[in-house]
Structure formats: C-alpha cells, structure tokens
Amino acid sequence: MDLPNNLNFLLVEDLVSDTFLLQRQLKKISHNPEIRFVDSELSLINALKTYIPDMVITDFNLVGMNAFDVIKIIENYNSKIPVIVITGNLKYEADKDELIKQGAKGFFLKEPINTLNERLRPLFLEIIAEDKDELDELDSERRKYNSNKSNSDFLRQYTFGDETEETDELMDDPDAEEDKPPTIVDKIKNLFKR
C-alpha cells in the first residue's frame, strides 16, 4: 500500500535546523505534503484551532514543554490525531513506553536523520490503515442506513401502491385532505349548515 499524496503534517520542533531536516524526510514519504511548523505551546494551540493535520510529529524536549504536554494538548483538541515523538537524545528513550501509554503512536530517534523516512514509513502505513478501517466502518453504517431507507420506501410503495407521489403530497401537507373533492357525507353536512 502506498501513502497518499498531500498528507498534512504538523511539526512541533523548536530547532529551525531540525525542521528543515524533518521536512526533507517527510517529502520522501509523501508526495507534496503540507507541513506546518510550531515551536511553542501557544503556537501549537493556535495552529490546532485552524488546522487539522493527518499526523503530529513532535520533538521530545522543547522550550517550556515536552512530548507529554504535546500529547495532552492534542488529546484536548482532537483525540484522533496521531502523535509521533522523535528525539535526538538517547536519555529520553526510557520514556518511550510511558509516551505510548499516554497516546503516542510511535517513538523514534532522529539519528541517523537520513533514514528517518524509512523508519517512519511503516508506522505511517499502519496509521493510515487504521483510519481506512474507521472510514470503512462509517461507510458500512451509511450503507446500512441507506438500505433501511430503501426498505422503508419499498414498504410505503407496497402499502400505498404506485401512487407514491400522491401519498408523498398527503404526508408533506397536513391540509391536503381539505383540497380533495367533497364526499357525499360532506355534501349532506353542507346542506344542513345552510
């Protein structure tokens, strides 16, 4: 399975040099991705108000926050956005299990940076497959709903015959019966009203 083109990434990184290196690696994974960068808690919150990325990739250690903070912020805005943590520092690898437990989809060392795309690609494919399963489930629900709607149309036609237009008019217009030609009973009632 190939990765779709035009994936939307939000990079949470406070080192400008690393953002350019990460951008280069992401372009090797997805053709023509949209990549936005944020470098602080405030810029992350503001970005999430107007932008829904397919994935968030965050450095572990940032000025004023860490990956745990990023996961909590993302969780508050949209818990379905996958978060991937990367770090250039081996000492944070001890936090990997706790990050996964808190909701991160993956944890990677930045180095060697030239192979980061190859290491990220399988995880991206897994995330997209999960999203596809959710979409398939929603599509199945929609088909079931549409099928039930078709069944109700069939039952109405079976009950009322081919006069579905007339029954639709009666169902839509509660006063439609007043427009019908008067019956014998109506004519007799009208005679007594005079």
GIUR-V860782 format. One record per residue. N is the residue number from 0. RES is the residue in three letters. SS is DSSP state (alpha for helix, beta for strand, coil for the rest). D_LAST is the distance of its C-alpha to the last C-alpha in Angstrom with 2 decimals. Layout:
BEGIN
n = {N/N}
res = {RES/RES}
ss = {SS/SS}
d_last = {D_LAST/D_LAST}
END
This chain:
BEGIN
n = {0/1/2/3/4/5/6/7/8/9/10/11/12/13/14/15/16/17/18/19/20/21/22/23/24/25/26/27/28/29/30/31/32/33/34/35/36/37/38/39/40/41/42/43/44/45/46/47/48/49/50/51/52/53/54/55/56/57/58/59/60/61/62/63/64/65/66/67/68/69/70/71/72/73/74/75/76/77/78/79/80/81/82/83/84/85/86/87/88/89/90/91/92/93/94/95/96/97/98/99/100/101/102/103/104/105/106/107/108/109/110/111/112/113/114/115/116/117/118/119/120/121/122/123/124/125/126/127/128/129/130/131/132/133/134/135/136/137/138/139/140/141/142/143/144/145/146/147/148/149/150/151/152/153/154/155/156/157/158/159/160/161/162/163/164/165/166/167/168/169/170/171/172/173/174/175/176/177/178/179/180/181/182/183/184/185/186/187/188/189/190/191/192/193}
res = {MET/ASP/LEU/PRO/ASN/ASN/LEU/ASN/PHE/LEU/LEU/VAL/GLU/ASP/LEU/VAL/SER/ASP/THR/PHE/LEU/LEU/GLN/ARG/GLN/LEU/LYS/LYS/ILE/SER/HIS/ASN/PRO/GLU/ILE/ARG/PHE/VAL/ASP/SER/GLU/LEU/SER/LEU/ILE/ASN/ALA/LEU/LYS/THR/TYR/ILE/PRO/ASP/MET/VAL/ILE/THR/ASP/PHE/ASN/LEU/VAL/GLY/MET/ASN/ALA/PHE/ASP/VAL/ILE/LYS/ILE/ILE/GLU/ASN/TYR/ASN/SER/LYS/ILE/PRO/VAL/ILE/VAL/ILE/THR/GLY/ASN/LEU/LYS/TYR/GLU/ALA/ASP/LYS/ASP/GLU/LEU/ILE/LYS/GLN/GLY/ALA/LYS/GLY/PHE/PHE/LEU/LYS/GLU/PRO/ILE/ASN/THR/LEU/ASN/GLU/ARG/LEU/ARG/PRO/LEU/PHE/LEU/GLU/ILE/ILE/ALA/GLU/ASP/LYS/ASP/GLU/LEU/ASP/GLU/LEU/ASP/SER/GLU/ARG/ARG/LYS/TYR/ASN/SER/ASN/LYS/SER/ASN/SER/ASP/PHE/LEU/ARG/GLN/TYR/THR/PHE/GLY/ASP/GLU/THR/GLU/GLU/THR/ASP/GLU/LEU/MET/ASP/ASP/PRO/ASP/ALA/GLU/GLU/ASP/LYS/PRO/PRO/THR/ILE/VAL/ASP/LYS/ILE/LYS/ASN/LEU/PHE/LYS/ARG}
ss = {coil/coil/coil/coil/coil/coil/coil/beta/beta/beta/beta/beta/coil/coil/coil/alpha/alpha/alpha/alpha/alpha/alpha/alpha/alpha/alpha/alpha/alpha/alpha/alpha/alpha/coil/coil/coil/coil/beta/beta/beta/beta/beta/coil/coil/alpha/alpha/alpha/alpha/alpha/alpha/alpha/alpha/alpha/alpha/coil/coil/coil/coil/beta/beta/beta/beta/beta/coil/beta/beta/coil/coil/beta/beta/alpha/alpha/alpha/alpha/alpha/alpha/alpha/alpha/alpha/alpha/alpha/coil/coil/coil/coil/beta/beta/beta/beta/beta/beta/coil/coil/alpha/alpha/alpha/alpha/alpha/alpha/alpha/alpha/alpha/alpha/alpha/alpha/alpha/coil/coil/coil/beta/beta/beta/beta/coil/coil/coil/alpha/alpha/alpha/alpha/alpha/alpha/alpha/alpha/alpha/alpha/alpha/alpha/alpha/alpha/alpha/alpha/alpha/alpha/alpha/alpha/alpha/alpha/alpha/alpha/alpha/alpha/alpha/alpha/alpha/alpha/alpha/alpha/alpha/alpha/alpha/alpha/alpha/alpha/alpha/alpha/alpha/alpha/alpha/alpha/alpha/alpha/alpha/alpha/coil/coil/coil/alpha/alpha/alpha/alpha/alpha/alpha/alpha/alpha/alpha/coil/coil/coil/alpha/alpha/alpha/alpha/coil/coil/coil/coil/alpha/alpha/alpha/alpha/alpha/alpha/alpha/alpha/alpha/alpha/coil}
d_last = {81.86/82.10/80.86/77.95/78.64/77.44/77.63/76.97/79.70/80.07/83.73/84.63/88.23/90.23/93.17/92.54/95.23/93.58/90.16/91.70/93.49/90.34/88.33/90.91/90.70/86.88/86.94/89.12/86.45/83.26/83.09/81.70/80.71/79.11/81.38/80.75/83.29/83.03/85.94/84.57/81.94/79.96/80.06/79.01/75.98/74.99/75.42/73.20/70.35/70.18/71.95/71.52/74.77/75.29/78.36/80.23/84.00/85.74/89.33/90.26/91.91/90.34/90.96/88.94/87.36/88.06/86.29/84.86/83.12/81.79/80.37/78.56/77.10/75.91/74.46/72.42/70.94/70.52/72.19/71.91/74.39/77.77/80.76/84.26/87.25/90.46/93.65/97.10/98.62/99.75/99.52/95.69/95.76/96.08/92.47/91.11/89.84/88.13/86.46/85.12/83.94/82.13/80.30/82.63/82.50/86.15/89.36/91.96/95.20/95.22/98.71/99.61/96.92/97.52/96.28/93.30/90.91/92.31/91.92/88.36/87.06/86.76/84.82/82.46/81.86/81.14/78.67/76.85/76.75/75.15/72.55/71.94/71.40/68.78/67.08/67.22/65.64/62.81/62.38/62.23/59.48/57.54/57.95/56.83/53.70/52.99/53.64/51.15/48.57/49.29/48.94/45.48/44.49/45.92/44.04/40.72/41.44/42.59/39.48/36.91/38.98/39.61/36.15/37.52/36.10/32.55/33.33/35.00/31.93/29.80/32.53/32.90/29.24/27.23/23.97/24.87/22.56/19.51/20.96/21.13/19.19/16.13/17.25/15.99/14.88/12.86/11.20/10.49/9.16/6.71/5.67/5.47/3.82/0.00}
END
